[in-house]
Amino acid sequence: MALQRPVEYIRSQTVDVYHKLRSDIVSCRLAPGQKLNISALCDNYGVSLGAVRESLSRLAAEDLVVAKAQRGFRVAQVSADDLVDLMRTRAEIESLCLRKSLSAGGVAWEANLIAASHRLSRTPKNVAPDNPNISDEWEAAHEAFHLALVAACDSPWLLKIRAQLYTQAERYRRLSLRVSATRRNVAAEHQKLLRAATARDAESIADLMTKHLDATTRYLLEAETLVFLTPFSATTTRND
C-alpha cells in the first residue's frame, strides 16, 4: 500500500489540475489564444510539471488547447467562422437528443427537469446586486437544466457528442456575457423550453433550442470587433 500511495497521489493531482485548467479555459479566465507557460501554471496550481503536461495533453485532445512543436501550448482560439459552424452543428445534435429524450422520458425525467428549472429560476444570476459577473451557482444550475432536457436520450454516442459541443459552445457563451446582459430575456427562453418539453412537443422544442443558440451566435457576431479582435489579459494567475 505504501508503494501505491505516491502513484495515487500523482493521479489525483493530475485529475485535479486538469479540471482546474479546463474550468479556467471554458470560463475564459484563460483567454482564447493565450500562451500557456507550463512553469507558471505549475506555480499557480501548486502541482508538478508532469501533472500540468498530462493535463494539457488531455485538453489538446478535446480541442480546448493547441499544441505546436517547439512553440508550446496555447488556449484554442475563437473565431466567427468557428462559432457559426459550432452552433449550427450543436443545434442539430441538440435537436436529435431532445427528440429522443422527449420520446423516452418518463415521470422521473419530467420531475427532474422541473426541479432543474426551478433551481435555475431561483438561483441569482449575478454574484451580487452591484456585481454583474455571473455566479458559479447560476452557471451550474444552467448547465444542469440543459442536461436535464436531454437526460432521457437513449443514445450514448449522441450524448457524448453533445457534451463535447456543449463545452466548446460554453466558451463562446461566456464571451457573450461580456457583450450585453440586457438584450435577452434568457429566463423566458428557458421557460419556453420547459413548457415544450413537458408538453412533449418535439417540433417546438427543436425550433426553440435552435433560436436559443442562434441568439448567442447573433449577439457575438454583432460585437465581433469587441469580442474577437480585442486582446484579453495575458495573465495566468487565478482569481478564485
C-alpha positions, 0 to 999 in steps of 0.5 A: 500500500505504501508503494501505491500511495505516491502513484495515487497521489500523482493521479489525483493531482493530475485529475485535479489540475486538469479540471482546474485548467479546463474550468479556467479555459471554458470560463475564459479566465484563460483567454482564447489564444493565450500562451500557456507557460507550463512553469507558471501554471505549475506555480499557480496550481501548486502541482508538478510539471508532469501533472500540468503536461498530462493535463494539457495533453488531455485538453489538446485532445478535446480541442480546448488547447493547441499544441505546436512543436517547439512553440508550446501550448496555447488556449484554442482560439475563437473565431466567427467562422468557428462559432457559426459552424459550432452552433449550427452543428450543436443545434442539430445534435441538440435537436436529435437528443431532445427528440429522443429524450422527449420520446423516452422520458418518463415521470422521473425525467419530467420531475427532474427537469422541473426541479432543474428549472426551478433551481435555475429560476431561483438561483441569482444570476449575478454574484451580487446586486452591484456585481454583474459577473455571473455566479458559479451557482447560476452557471451550474444550475444552467448547465444542469437544466440543459442536461436535464432536457436531454437526460432521457436520450437513449443514445450514448454516442449522441450524448457524448457528442453533445457534451463535447459541443456543449463545452466548446459552445460554453466558451463562446457563451461566456464571451457573450456575457461580456457583450450585453446582459440586457438584450435577452430575456434568457429566463423566458427562453428557458421557460419556453423550453420547459413548457415544450418539453413537458408538453412533449412537443418535439417540433417546438422544442427543436425550433426553440433550442435552435433560436436559443443558440442562434441568439448567442451566435447573433449577439457575438457576431454583432460585437465581433470587433469587441469580442474577437479582435480585442486582446484579453489579459495575458495573465495566468494567475487565478482569481478564485 
